[in-house]
Amino acid sequence: MASRNFIHSGRKIIAIGRNFSEHAKELGNAVPKSPFFFLKPPSSFISNGQAIEVPKGCEVHHEVELGVVIGKDGRDISAKDAHNYIAGYTLALDMTARNLQDQAKKAGLPWSAAKGYDTFTPVGEFIEKEAIQDTNDVDLSLKIDGVTKQNGNTRDMIFKIPSLIEYVSTIMKLQEGDVILTGTPAGVGRVLPGETVTCELASKGKIVSQLRFPVVDRPNKA
């Protein structure tokens, strides 16, 4: 199944914005009345153990998220049928150049640069669908050098996964291997070169995925 190898087979990363109300509030944003999303390039994927790069002049922030891996192509998918289009899941980070995002927001410009740098979508392994008993009760946590920065649960998502799949698929076709990032809980903050980011996903108290990413300066072109 190509979706199991989503890092190489996925055509797009669909990232849901402000899907946890406390995260929206901590950045001074209004809590959305309906879903909205932005796209990230698949070239921003890195795997567990690879380095997150901090580009020169960027204030890079961490955002831990549950990723949904799409298992087959579909358009205009109803919320009640959404589960049939899910292949599995992954633990993910949506790295953000916050200073660039703030500049773009003030100017009414897209967020592509702030979200699309190489290494800005660290992800874990493909998680089998059956490993997560209830997507509305998934614990997400993140630490920097062993200090907890984010600790939330998907029960606090404003828009649940079936509704997100329905919404996105009314706009664009979802394709096998695509990943939907479902939003981040409160506690986002800066990462610096030399630090180590670790994150964890648990279902019903059982750890399903653990990841580790060193943080480095983006190297100069050779």
Z-matrix of the N, CA and C atoms (Angstrom, degrees):
N
C 1 1.462
C 2 1.526 1 109.03
N 3 1.308 2 116.99 1 122.82
C 4 1.464 3 121.49 2 -175.65
C 5 1.524 4 112.01 3 -62.48
N 6 1.321 5 117.32 4 -29.84
C 7 1.459 6 119.58 5 -177.16
C 8 1.521 7 112.58 6 -65.18
N 9 1.342 8 117.82 7 -25.33
C 10 1.465 9 120.36 8 177.73
C 11 1.527 10 110.64 9 -65.94
N 12 1.319 11 116.35 10 -24.52
C 13 1.457 12 122.32 11 178.87
C 14 1.528 13 109.39 12 -107.08
N 15 1.329 14 115.25 13 45.89
C 16 1.469 15 120.96 14 -169.39
C 17 1.517 16 113.42 15 -61.95
N 18 1.330 17 118.25 16 -26.81
C 19 1.465 18 119.91 17 -179.96
C 20 1.526 19 110.24 18 -59.96
N 21 1.325 20 116.63 19 -34.46
C 22 1.463 21 120.69 20 -178.13
C 23 1.526 22 112.93 21 -100.39
N 24 1.342 23 117.00 22 -24.47
C 25 1.463 24 118.77 23 -174.46
C 26 1.530 25 114.07 24 -101.06
N 27 1.329 26 117.39 25 -20.50
C 28 1.468 27 119.55 26 -176.65
C 29 1.512 28 112.67 27 -68.06
N 30 1.319 29 115.92 28 141.92
C 31 1.465 30 120.34 29 -177.98
C 32 1.528 31 112.78 30 -95.54
N 33 1.333 32 116.47 31 -21.75
C 34 1.461 33 118.29 32 -178.84
C 35 1.525 34 110.94 33 -156.13
N 36 1.325 35 113.77 34 155.04
C 37 1.453 36 123.09 35 173.63
C 38 1.519 37 106.89 36 -114.97
N 39 1.315 38 116.38 37 119.40
C 40 1.464 39 122.12 38 -178.61
C 41 1.517 40 107.28 39 -106.14
N 42 1.315 41 117.52 40 113.59
C 43 1.459 42 121.82 41 -174.15
C 44 1.526 43 109.74 42 -108.22
N 45 1.324 44 115.62 43 120.24
C 46 1.465 45 121.57 44 -179.62
C 47 1.525 46 108.99 45 -80.96
N 48 1.304 47 116.75 46 130.55
C 49 1.456 48 121.26 47 -178.44
C 50 1.521 49 112.71 48 -94.25
N 51 1.335 50 115.88 49 142.69
C 52 1.468 51 122.99 50 170.34
C 53 1.525 52 113.42 51 52.26
N 54 1.329 53 116.38 52 46.39
C 55 1.461 54 119.78 53 -176.95
C 56 1.527 55 112.95 54 -92.02
N 57 1.331 56 117.09 55 -0.34
C 58 1.457 57 122.51 56 170.69
C 59 1.529 58 106.54 57 -119.93
N 60 1.317 59 117.46 58 122.51
C 61 1.466 60 120.54 59 -172.01
C 62 1.527 61 112.25 60 -60.86
N 63 1.344 62 117.70 61 -37.95
C 64 1.467 63 119.80 62 -178.07
C 65 1.530 64 111.06 63 -67.81
N 66 1.338 65 116.74 64 -32.63
C 67 1.462 66 119.57 65 176.01
C 68 1.522 67 110.02 66 -68.23
N 69 1.330 68 117.25 67 -43.27
C 70 1.464 69 120.00 68 177.45
C 71 1.525 70 110.56 69 -57.31
N 72 1.322 71 115.48 70 -43.76
C 73 1.470 72 120.16 71 -177.29
C 74 1.519 73 111.85 72 -67.71
N 75 1.344 74 117.86 73 -36.67
C 76 1.461 75 119.24 74 -176.68
C 77 1.528 76 111.66 75 -67.59
N 78 1.331 77 116.71 76 -22.61
C 79 1.465 78 120.38 77 176.99
C 80 1.523 79 112.28 78 -98.54
N 81 1.345 80 116.15 79 5.49
C 82 1.454 81 119.98 80 178.19
C 83 1.509 82 114.09 81 75.17
N 84 1.346 83 116.85 82 23.63
C 85 1.458 84 121.46 83 -179.45
C 86 1.526 85 110.70 84 -100.66
N 87 1.320 86 116.01 85 151.03
C 88 1.460 87 120.61 86 174.48
C 89 1.527 88 109.33 87 -69.25
N 90 1.322 89 116.19 88 145.35
C 91 1.463 90 120.86 89 175.48
C 92 1.529 91 107.66 90 -73.56
N 93 1.335 92 118.38 91 124.94
C 94 1.471 93 120.06 92 -173.49
C 95 1.524 94 113.03 93 -69.65
N 96 1.339 95 114.76 94 148.60
C 97 1.465 96 121.60 95 177.05
C 98 1.524 97 111.64 96 -89.00
N 99 1.318 98 116.44 97 -20.53
C 100 1.465 99 121.90 98 176.79
C 101 1.524 100 107.05 99 -144.49
N 102 1.339 101 118.18 100 160.37
C 103 1.470 102 119.70 101 -177.27
C 104 1.523 103 112.09 102 -64.29
N 105 1.310 104 115.66 103 150.99
C 106 1.464 105 120.27 104 166.28
C 107 1.515 106 107.30 105 -142.51
N 108 1.327 107 115.43 106 158.22
C 109 1.459 108 119.24 107 -176.13
C 110 1.518 109 110.89 108 -146.80
N 111 1.321 110 114.33 109 165.71
C 112 1.463 111 122.60 110 172.72
C 113 1.523 112 106.90 111 -133.76
N 114 1.316 113 116.85 112 163.37
C 115 1.460 114 122.10 113 -178.01
C 116 1.527 115 110.57 114 -106.03
N 117 1.325 116 115.06 115 144.20
C 118 1.455 117 122.29 116 174.16
C 119 1.523 118 108.09 117 -121.96
N 120 1.322 119 118.97 118 146.50
C 121 1.468 120 120.26 119 -179.02
C 122 1.521 121 111.62 120 -77.29
N 123 1.334 122 118.25 121 142.24
C 124 1.472 123 120.34 122 175.07
C 125 1.526 124 113.38 123 -58.73
N 126 1.326 125 117.32 124 -20.59
C 127 1.464 126 120.17 125 177.19
C 128 1.530 127 112.27 126 -66.40
N 129 1.338 128 117.60 127 -10.35
C 130 1.468 129 120.98 128 178.70
C 131 1.525 130 112.54 129 -86.44
N 132 1.344 131 118.24 130 -5.20
C 133 1.461 132 121.61 131 178.37
C 134 1.530 133 111.55 132 -66.16
N 135 1.328 134 116.57 133 138.90
C 136 1.461 135 122.48 134 161.31
C 137 1.526 136 107.37 135 -135.49
N 138 1.320 137 116.37 136 158.99
C 139 1.448 138 122.52 137 -177.73
C 140 1.525 139 111.35 138 -101.02
N 141 1.309 140 115.14 139 166.00
C 142 1.455 141 122.52 140 -179.62
C 143 1.534 142 110.90 141 -49.38
N 144 1.333 143 115.57 142 129.30
C 145 1.458 144 121.36 143 178.19
C 146 1.506 145 115.09 144 95.12
N 147 1.340 146 116.92 145 -19.19
C 148 1.460 147 119.26 146 176.89
C 149 1.529 148 109.93 147 -76.59
N 150 1.322 149 116.41 148 165.53
C 151 1.460 150 120.89 149 -172.43
C 152 1.530 151 112.41 150 -91.91
N 153 1.319 152 115.16 151 137.03
C 154 1.465 153 122.18 152 168.59
C 155 1.522 154 107.36 153 -82.38
N 156 1.319 155 116.38 154 125.81
C 157 1.462 156 120.89 155 -178.11
C 158 1.528 157 110.53 156 -98.21
N 159 1.326 158 115.56 157 136.44
C 160 1.461 159 122.03 158 175.67
C 161 1.521 160 108.30 159 -101.96
N 162 1.342 161 117.22 160 109.13
C 163 1.465 162 119.27 161 -179.89
C 164 1.537 163 111.35 162 -67.40
N 165 1.299 164 115.85 163 151.62
C 166 1.463 165 121.07 164 179.24
C 167 1.532 166 110.03 165 -59.04
N 168 1.318 167 115.89 166 131.87
C 169 1.463 168 121.08 167 177.31
C 170 1.516 169 114.60 168 82.83
N 171 1.336 170 118.24 169 5.01
C 172 1.466 171 121.67 170 -177.86
C 173 1.527 172 111.29 171 -108.07
N 174 1.316 173 116.01 172 135.56
C 175 1.463 174 122.40 173 170.41
C 176 1.528 175 106.34 174 -97.03
N 177 1.319 176 115.97 175 102.53
C 178 1.462 177 121.47 176 -170.40
C 179 1.532 178 110.37 177 -95.59
N 180 1.331 179 115.75 178 130.20
C 181 1.461 180 122.44 179 -179.51
C 182 1.531 181 110.86 180 -114.52
N 183 1.323 182 115.26 181 151.31
C 184 1.463 183 123.11 182 176.60
C 185 1.525 184 110.82 183 -93.50
N 186 1.345 185 116.05 184 146.73
C 187 1.461 186 122.72 185 173.58
C 188 1.535 187 107.25 186 -146.38
N 189 1.326 188 118.23 187 107.36
C 190 1.459 189 121.78 188 -178.13
C 191 1.533 190 109.43 189 -84.38
N 192 1.334 191 116.77 190 139.17
C 193 1.466 192 120.04 191 -172.99
C 194 1.533 193 111.56 192 -148.03
N 195 1.317 194 115.02 193 157.36
C 196 1.466 195 122.63 194 167.88
C 197 1.520 196 107.80 195 -88.12
N 198 1.325 197 116.31 196 124.42
C 199 1.453 198 120.94 197 176.57
C 200 1.520 199 111.03 198 -101.02
N 201 1.323 200 116.48 199 137.78
C 202 1.460 201 123.00 200 176.82
C 203 1.523 202 107.87 201 -104.58
N 204 1.326 203 116.85 202 124.53
C 205 1.465 204 121.59 203 179.99
C 206 1.533 205 108.41 204 -98.36
N 207 1.323 206 115.62 205 122.40
C 208 1.465 207 121.52 206 -178.03
C 209 1.528 208 110.41 207 -78.03
N 210 1.346 209 115.54 208 136.49
C 211 1.467 210 120.40 209 -173.68
C 212 1.509 211 115.62 210 -100.66
N 213 1.343 212 117.30 211 -18.83
C 214 1.466 213 119.17 212 177.77
C 215 1.516 214 108.90 213 -157.17
N 216 1.326 215 115.20 214 159.07
C 217 1.455 216 121.00 215 -178.19
C 218 1.523 217 111.20 216 -66.54
N 219 1.335 218 115.72 217 143.63
C 220 1.458 219 119.02 218 177.35
C 221 1.515 220 111.66 219 -166.56
N 222 1.314 221 114.84 220 149.58
C 223 1.458 222 121.64 221 177.26
C 224 1.525 223 108.07 222 -136.81
N 225 1.337 224 116.99 223 147.01
C 226 1.470 225 121.28 224 -178.73
C 227 1.526 226 111.05 225 53.44
N 228 1.313 227 115.61 226 49.26
C 229 1.466 228 122.52 227 -179.37
C 230 1.527 229 108.69 228 -81.41
N 231 1.315 230 117.07 229 131.75
C 232 1.465 231 119.80 230 177.53
C 233 1.524 232 109.49 231 -80.07
N 234 1.324 233 116.36 232 153.58
C 235 1.463 234 120.72 233 179.59
C 236 1.525 235 111.22 234 -57.97
N 237 1.324 236 117.03 235 -36.80
C 238 1.471 237 119.62 236 -177.23
C 239 1.529 238 112.44 237 -70.79
N 240 1.340 239 117.12 238 -20.68
C 241 1.468 240 120.94 239 178.22
C 242 1.526 241 112.61 240 -100.97
N 243 1.334 242 117.19 241 -0.29
C 244 1.468 243 120.74 242 -171.69
C 245 1.525 244 112.43 243 -59.26
N 246 1.341 245 117.24 244 -35.58
C 247 1.473 246 119.60 245 -176.71
C 248 1.529 247 112.22 246 -61.79
N 249 1.339 248 116.67 247 -25.23
C 250 1.462 249 120.35 248 179.59
C 251 1.527 250 112.75 249 -71.49
N 252 1.330 251 116.66 250 -13.82
C 253 1.464 252 121.39 251 -177.62
C 254 1.531 253 112.17 252 -104.49
N 255 1.326 254 116.62 253 1.31
C 256 1.464 255 121.09 254 179.35
C 257 1.525 256 109.49 255 -94.54
N 258 1.341 257 116.07 256 122.33
C 259 1.472 258 120.10 257 175.58
C 260 1.522 259 110.53 258 -84.80
N 261 1.320 260 115.61 259 -39.31
C 262 1.454 261 121.21 260 -177.68
C 263 1.517 262 109.62 261 177.59
N 264 1.332 263 115.16 262 -154.40
C 265 1.460 264 119.79 263 -172.60
C 266 1.525 265 109.77 264 -141.02
N 267 1.314 266 115.35 265 174.33
C 268 1.456 267 121.18 266 172.24
C 269 1.519 268 108.60 267 -155.25
N 270 1.312 269 116.14 268 152.53
C 271 1.461 270 121.82 269 171.37
C 272 1.522 271 107.09 270 -87.03
N 273 1.320 272 116.54 271 132.52
C 274 1.463 273 119.97 272 -171.96
C 275 1.515 274 111.94 273 -140.55
N 276 1.322 275 114.45 274 160.33
C 277 1.462 276 122.01 275 170.56
C 278 1.520 277 108.42 276 -121.93
N 279 1.309 278 115.39 277 137.57
C 280 1.463 279 121.58 278 171.74
C 281 1.518 280 106.46 279 -106.50
N 282 1.323 281 116.34 280 96.44
C 283 1.461 282 120.57 281 179.46
C 284 1.529 283 109.03 282 -78.79
N 285 1.330 284 115.09 283 142.06
C 286 1.460 285 120.89 284 -172.82
C 287 1.518 286 110.71 285 -136.14
N 288 1.322 287 116.63 286 128.20
C 289 1.471 288 120.40 287 169.22
C 290 1.532 289 106.33 288 -79.32
N 291 1.333 290 115.71 289 91.78
C 292 1.465 291 120.41 290 -168.41
C 293 1.523 292 112.33 291 -63.15
N 294 1.322 293 117.61 292 -37.73
C 295 1.458 294 118.81 293 -179.95
C 296 1.525 295 111.02 294 -65.17
N 297 1.326 296 117.59 295 -37.58
C 298 1.463 297 119.81 296 177.43
C 299 1.527 298 110.99 297 -70.33
N 300 1.331 299 116.54 298 -37.96
C 301 1.464 300 119.86 299 177.57
C 302 1.522 301 110.74 300 -63.31
N 303 1.329 302 117.13 301 -43.51
C 304 1.467 303 120.33 302 179.61
C 305 1.529 304 111.01 303 -61.72
N 306 1.328 305 116.13 304 -41.23
C 307 1.474 306 119.61 305 177.78
C 308 1.523 307 110.85 306 -63.16
N 309 1.328 308 116.31 307 -43.14
C 310 1.461 309 120.45 308 -179.62
C 311 1.524 310 111.16 309 -64.58
N 312 1.326 311 116.91 310 -42.29
C 313 1.464 312 120.70 311 -179.94
C 314 1.525 313 110.78 312 -61.18
N 315 1.322 314 116.51 313 -44.25
C 316 1.470 315 120.50 314 -179.57
C 317 1.523 316 111.71 315 -63.49
N 318 1.335 317 116.10 316 -33.03
C 319 1.470 318 120.48 317 -178.50
C 320 1.521 319 112.65 318 -91.41
N 321 1.333 320 117.35 319 -1.18
C 322 1.465 321 120.72 320 -177.85
C 323 1.516 322 113.37 321 68.69
N 324 1.341 323 116.38 322 30.98
C 325 1.464 324 121.75 323 -177.02
C 326 1.525 325 111.07 324 -105.33
N 327 1.330 326 118.30 325 162.79
C 328 1.467 327 121.49 326 178.47
C 329 1.528 328 112.37 327 -64.42
N 330 1.327 329 115.43 328 163.43
C 331 1.458 330 122.20 329 -178.05
C 332 1.522 331 112.77 330 -98.28
N 333 1.303 332 119.22 331 10.52
C 334 1.468 333 121.62 332 -170.04
C 335 1.525 334 112.90 333 -55.31
N 336 1.322 335 117.76 334 -44.27
C 337 1.459 336 119.93 335 -178.81
C 338 1.522 337 111.06 336 -66.33
N 339 1.324 338 117.20 337 -42.23
C 340 1.465 339 121.63 338 -177.22
C 341 1.518 340 112.59 339 -65.48
N 342 1.334 341 116.89 340 -26.44
C 343 1.461 342 121.62 341 -174.33
C 344 1.532 343 113.79 342 -109.24
N 345 1.326 344 117.25 343 -11.94
C 346 1.455 345 119.44 344 -166.10
C 347 1.507 346 118.30 345 -106.81
N 348 1.337 347 117.57 346 4.84
C 349 1.472 348 118.51 347 179.08
C 350 1.532 349 111.11 348 -58.13
N 351 1.329 350 115.15 349 152.42
C 352 1.460 351 120.25 350 170.56
C 353 1.529 352 109.00 351 -53.73
N 354 1.315 353 117.22 352 141.26
C 355 1.475 354 127.56 353 179.37
C 356 1.518 355 113.75 354 76.51
N 357 1.330 356 118.60 355 6.53
C 358 1.471 357 120.76 356 -173.97
C 359 1.536 358 113.98 357 -87.80
N 360 1.346 359 117.68 358 5.87
C 361 1.470 360 120.06 359 171.41
C 362 1.527 361 109.57 360 -132.45
N 363 1.329 362 117.00 361 74.70
C 364 1.463 363 119.91 362 174.55
C 365 1.535 364 110.38 363 -69.15
N 366 1.313 365 116.44 364 134.76
C 367 1.469 366 120.49 365 -178.44
C 368 1.520 367 110.24 366 -137.79
N 369 1.336 368 114.08 367 161.96
C 370 1.452 369 120.88 368 176.03
C 371 1.513 370 111.48 369 -99.47
N 372 1.312 371 114.39 370 -161.61
C 373 1.451 372 121.53 371 -179.20
C 374 1.528 373 110.72 372 -73.05
N 375 1.307 374 115.64 373 164.50
C 376 1.463 375 121.42 374 172.41
C 377 1.527 376 108.34 375 -67.22
N 378 1.334 377 116.52 376 129.18
C 379 1.464 378 122.24 377 179.58
C 380 1.521 379 108.44 378 -105.07
N 381 1.305 380 115.64 379 124.17
C 382 1.461 381 119.67 380 179.17
C 383 1.527 382 111.03 381 -59.40
N 384 1.309 383 115.23 382 143.53
C 385 1.461 384 122.08 383 -178.28
C 386 1.536 385 111.58 384 -53.31
N 387 1.314 386 116.32 385 -40.08
C 388 1.461 387 121.49 386 -175.42
C 389 1.531 388 112.59 387 -71.50
N 390 1.323 389 117.52 388 -15.30
C 391 1.466 390 120.55 389 -177.42
C 392 1.517 391 112.65 390 -74.96
N 393 1.329 392 116.91 391 -18.36
C 394 1.464 393 121.14 392 177.30
C 395 1.519 394 107.76 393 -112.27
N 396 1.318 395 115.73 394 107.50
C 397 1.463 396 120.77 395 -174.08
C 398 1.522 397 112.62 396 -69.51
N 399 1.328 398 116.63 397 -35.81
C 400 1.462 399 120.82 398 -176.06
C 401 1.515 400 108.35 399 -146.30
N 402 1.332 401 117.48 400 111.52
C 403 1.465 402 120.00 401 -177.97
C 404 1.524 403 112.48 402 -69.60
N 405 1.327 404 117.42 403 -10.56
C 406 1.464 405 121.10 404 175.07
C 407 1.521 406 112.07 405 -91.31
N 408 1.329 407 117.09 406 9.38
C 409 1.460 408 121.23 407 178.22
C 410 1.524 409 109.60 408 -146.61
N 411 1.324 410 115.15 409 65.27
C 412 1.457 411 122.44 410 179.38
C 413 1.528 412 108.51 411 -118.73
N 414 1.319 413 116.39 412 125.55
C 415 1.458 414 121.25 413 177.88
C 416 1.523 415 109.73 414 -84.38
N 417 1.335 416 116.20 415 133.10
C 418 1.457 417 123.02 416 177.66
C 419 1.520 418 108.03 417 -125.16
N 420 1.331 419 117.06 418 129.17
C 421 1.459 420 119.57 419 179.06
C 422 1.517 421 110.22 420 -141.71
N 423 1.334 422 114.73 421 155.17
C 424 1.468 423 120.86 422 -179.24
C 425 1.519 424 108.86 423 -144.64
N 426 1.320 425 115.19 424 139.15
C 427 1.456 426 121.72 425 176.89
C 428 1.524 427 109.83 426 -127.17
N 429 1.320 428 116.08 427 150.17
C 430 1.460 429 122.35 428 170.00
C 431 1.525 430 107.04 429 -118.07
N 432 1.313 431 115.67 430 120.11
C 433 1.470 432 121.79 431 -176.95
C 434 1.526 433 111.08 432 49.30
N 435 1.333 434 115.72 433 40.64
C 436 1.455 435 121.24 434 175.37
C 437 1.506 436 116.02 435 84.93
N 438 1.329 437 117.88 436 -3.16
C 439 1.473 438 122.19 437 -179.42
C 440 1.525 439 108.91 438 -100.18
N 441 1.323 440 116.98 439 124.17
C 442 1.459 441 121.32 440 -177.73
C 443 1.524 442 111.32 441 -67.56
N 444 1.325 443 116.38 442 128.52
C 445 1.457 444 123.06 443 178.61
C 446 1.530 445 111.68 444 -114.62
N 447 1.334 446 117.39 445 -37.20
C 448 1.461 447 122.10 446 178.66
C 449 1.517 448 109.03 447 -129.30
N 450 1.329 449 115.48 448 137.79
C 451 1.458 450 120.72 449 178.80
C 452 1.531 451 107.19 450 -154.68
N 453 1.338 452 116.73 451 98.03
C 454 1.456 453 120.63 452 -174.80
C 455 1.514 454 112.12 453 -140.03
N 456 1.324 455 114.60 454 -178.76
C 457 1.457 456 120.88 455 -178.45
C 458 1.524 457 108.85 456 -140.26
N 459 1.324 458 115.82 457 143.12
C 460 1.464 459 120.28 458 -176.84
C 461 1.525 460 113.25 459 -66.57
N 462 1.328 461 118.32 460 -9.66
C 463 1.471 462 118.88 461 174.99
C 464 1.531 463 111.03 462 -61.89
N 465 1.335 464 116.09 463 -19.49
C 466 1.459 465 120.95 464 -178.50
C 467 1.520 466 113.16 465 -91.26
N 468 1.336 467 117.96 466 3.65
C 469 1.460 468 119.67 467 175.85
C 470 1.529 469 109.70 468 -64.74
N 471 1.306 470 116.52 469 137.31
C 472 1.469 471 120.91 470 178.45
C 473 1.521 472 110.00 471 -70.80
N 474 1.321 473 116.49 472 -45.80
C 475 1.465 474 122.45 473 -179.45
C 476 1.528 475 108.27 474 -114.70
N 477 1.312 476 116.79 475 122.69
C 478 1.453 477 121.88 476 -175.55
C 479 1.528 478 110.75 477 -79.39
N 480 1.323 479 115.72 478 166.81
C 481 1.461 480 121.39 479 -171.97
C 482 1.528 481 113.49 480 -58.57
N 483 1.332 482 120.87 481 -45.52
C 484 1.476 483 118.91 482 178.74
C 485 1.527 484 112.77 483 -58.27
N 486 1.332 485 116.44 484 -40.20
C 487 1.464 486 119.83 485 178.98
C 488 1.520 487 111.73 486 -67.16
N 489 1.331 488 116.61 487 -35.81
C 490 1.466 489 119.97 488 178.69
C 491 1.527 490 110.79 489 -66.12
N 492 1.323 491 116.52 490 -43.44
C 493 1.467 492 120.14 491 178.53
C 494 1.523 493 110.22 492 -63.15
N 495 1.311 494 116.59 493 -42.69
C 496 1.462 495 120.23 494 177.97
C 497 1.526 496 110.49 495 -60.25
N 498 1.322 497 116.57 496 -47.73
C 499 1.467 498 120.90 497 -176.53
C 500 1.523 499 111.81 498 -63.18
N 501 1.336 500 116.52 499 -52.00
C 502 1.464 501 119.71 500 -176.88
C 503 1.523 502 110.99 501 -61.97
N 504 1.334 503 117.15 502 -39.99
C 505 1.470 504 120.45 503 -175.10
C 506 1.522 505 113.16 504 -72.95
N 507 1.338 506 117.50 505 -12.44
C 508 1.466 507 118.81 506 172.74
C 509 1.530 508 111.35 507 -79.20
N 510 1.338 509 115.89 508 -14.04
C 511 1.465 510 121.24 509 -177.31
C 512 1.529 511 111.22 510 -103.75
N 513 1.328 512 115.79 511 -44.11
C 514 1.462 513 119.96 512 -179.13
C 515 1.520 514 109.57 513 -143.45
N 516 1.303 515 115.44 514 150.48
C 517 1.466 516 120.41 515 177.46
C 518 1.521 517 109.88 516 -64.29
N 519 1.313 518 115.71 517 131.64
C 520 1.451 519 120.34 518 169.85
C 521 1.521 520 108.19 519 -85.77
N 522 1.328 521 116.24 520 136.33
C 523 1.453 522 121.56 521 -174.94
C 524 1.531 523 110.72 522 -122.13
N 525 1.319 524 115.34 523 151.03
C 526 1.450 525 120.01 524 -178.74
C 527 1.528 526 111.05 525 -53.49
N 528 1.321 527 115.89 526 130.37
C 529 1.456 528 121.39 527 -179.41
C 530 1.509 529 114.32 528 93.37
N 531 1.338 530 118.17 529 -12.26
C 532 1.462 531 120.16 530 174.06
C 533 1.524 532 109.65 531 -61.83
N 534 1.316 533 116.45 532 151.07
C 535 1.465 534 121.90 533 178.53
C 536 1.522 535 109.07 534 -122.11
N 537 1.324 536 115.87 535 129.93
C 538 1.464 537 121.78 536 172.43
C 539 1.524 538 107.67 537 -104.04
N 540 1.329 539 116.76 538 118.42
C 541 1.457 540 122.13 539 172.86
C 542 1.520 541 107.77 540 -87.97
N 543 1.333 542 117.04 541 125.18
C 544 1.460 543 120.66 542 -164.04
C 545 1.522 544 115.07 543 -95.68
N 546 1.325 545 118.08 544 6.99
C 547 1.457 546 120.70 545 177.90
C 548 1.524 547 111.81 546 109.10
N 549 1.334 548 115.40 547 163.95
C 550 1.465 549 120.99 548 -173.72
C 551 1.517 550 111.66 549 -123.67
N 552 1.333 551 117.05 550 144.40
C 553 1.467 552 119.60 551 173.77
C 554 1.526 553 111.44 552 -73.58
N 555 1.315 554 115.73 553 172.98
C 556 1.464 555 121.31 554 -179.52
C 557 1.525 556 111.12 555 -63.81
N 558 1.333 557 114.78 556 161.61
C 559 1.458 558 120.92 557 176.54
C 560 1.505 559 114.61 558 109.09
N 561 1.336 560 117.42 559 8.65
C 562 1.460 561 119.53 560 -179.54
C 563 1.525 562 110.05 561 -61.69
N 564 1.322 563 115.51 562 151.72
C 565 1.455 564 119.70 563 -179.49
C 566 1.511 565 111.51 564 -170.13
N 567 1.313 566 114.33 565 -177.71
C 568 1.459 567 121.58 566 -171.14
C 569 1.523 568 112.79 567 -79.25
N 570 1.333 569 115.88 568 146.08
C 571 1.462 570 122.41 569 169.43
C 572 1.526 571 107.83 570 -115.76
N 573 1.342 572 115.78 571 147.28
C 574 1.456 573 121.60 572 -176.62
C 575 1.524 574 110.37 573 -127.69
N 576 1.327 575 117.47 574 148.45
C 577 1.464 576 120.27 575 175.84
C 578 1.529 577 110.89 576 -54.37
N 579 1.324 578 115.07 577 137.75
C 580 1.455 579 120.61 578 -177.67
C 581 1.521 580 112.99 579 99.26
N 582 1.326 581 117.39 580 -18.15
C 583 1.458 582 121.05 581 177.86
C 584 1.530 583 110.41 582 -85.15
N 585 1.329 584 115.30 583 166.40
C 586 1.459 585 121.78 584 175.14
C 587 1.518 586 108.66 585 -125.47
N 588 1.330 587 115.86 586 127.77
C 589 1.457 588 122.19 587 178.25
C 590 1.527 589 108.23 588 -100.37
N 591 1.318 590 116.24 589 127.74
C 592 1.458 591 120.70 590 172.79
C 593 1.522 592 108.14 591 -123.31
N 594 1.316 593 116.46 592 146.91
C 595 1.457 594 119.75 593 179.02
C 596 1.522 595 109.52 594 -144.81
N 597 1.332 596 114.09 595 162.37
C 598 1.456 597 119.96 596 -171.65
C 599 1.512 598 110.28 597 -146.61
N 600 1.326 599 115.78 598 144.69
C 601 1.462 600 123.40 599 174.67
C 602 1.523 601 107.32 600 -124.66
N 603 1.342 602 116.34 601 131.38
C 604 1.458 603 120.86 602 179.16
C 605 1.522 604 109.88 603 -133.24
N 606 1.321 605 115.65 604 144.50
C 607 1.467 606 122.93 605 177.73
C 608 1.518 607 108.66 606 -123.52
N 609 1.353 608 115.54 607 120.52
C 610 1.473 609 120.96 608 -179.84
C 611 1.528 610 111.14 609 54.28
N 612 1.323 611 115.92 610 40.17
C 613 1.452 612 121.46 611 177.22
C 614 1.514 613 115.68 612 82.37
N 615 1.325 614 118.01 613 -4.05
C 616 1.461 615 121.91 614 -179.67
C 617 1.521 616 109.91 615 -101.84
N 618 1.329 617 115.93 616 126.71
C 619 1.464 618 119.93 617 178.93
C 620 1.523 619 109.78 618 -69.85
N 621 1.314 620 115.46 619 125.99
C 622 1.464 621 121.60 620 -177.88
C 623 1.524 622 111.10 621 -105.40
N 624 1.322 623 117.42 622 -34.19
C 625 1.464 624 120.53 623 -176.79
C 626 1.516 625 109.47 624 -149.53
N 627 1.337 626 116.18 625 137.44
C 628 1.457 627 123.61 626 175.11
C 629 1.523 628 108.64 627 -133.39
N 630 1.323 629 116.61 628 132.57
C 631 1.461 630 121.07 629 -175.62
C 632 1.524 631 110.72 630 -129.56
N 633 1.331 632 114.53 631 156.38
C 634 1.463 633 120.91 632 179.59
C 635 1.522 634 108.60 633 -142.48
N 636 1.334 635 116.38 634 129.33
C 637 1.464 636 121.34 635 -179.62
C 638 1.527 637 109.77 636 -135.75
N 639 1.330 638 118.19 637 119.12
C 640 1.470 639 119.84 638 170.68
C 641 1.530 640 109.52 639 -72.72
N 642 1.317 641 115.74 640 152.31
C 643 1.462 642 122.01 641 179.39
C 644 1.531 643 108.29 642 -111.15
N 645 1.332 644 116.22 643 130.75
C 646 1.469 645 120.85 644 -177.58
C 647 1.528 646 109.18 645 -136.31
N 648 1.324 647 115.46 646 162.28
C 649 1.460 648 119.95 647 169.43
C 650 1.527 649 108.75 648 -67.43
N 651 1.337 650 116.34 649 141.40
C 652 1.466 651 119.06 650 173.08
C 653 1.521 652 108.76 651 -62.64
N 654 1.335 653 117.73 652 124.35
C 655 1.472 654 119.13 653 -176.77
C 656 1.532 655 111.74 654 -69.38
N 657 1.323 656 114.90 655 150.29
C 658 1.446 657 119.73 656 174.53
C 659 1.518 658 109.46 657 -70.82
N 660 1.314 659 116.22 658 149.47
C 661 1.455 660 120.36 659 178.42
C 662 1.517 661 110.26 660 -62.64
N 663 1.323 662 115.38 661 131.71
C 664 1.470 663 119.58 662 -178.06
C 665 1.531 664 110.70 663 -70.34
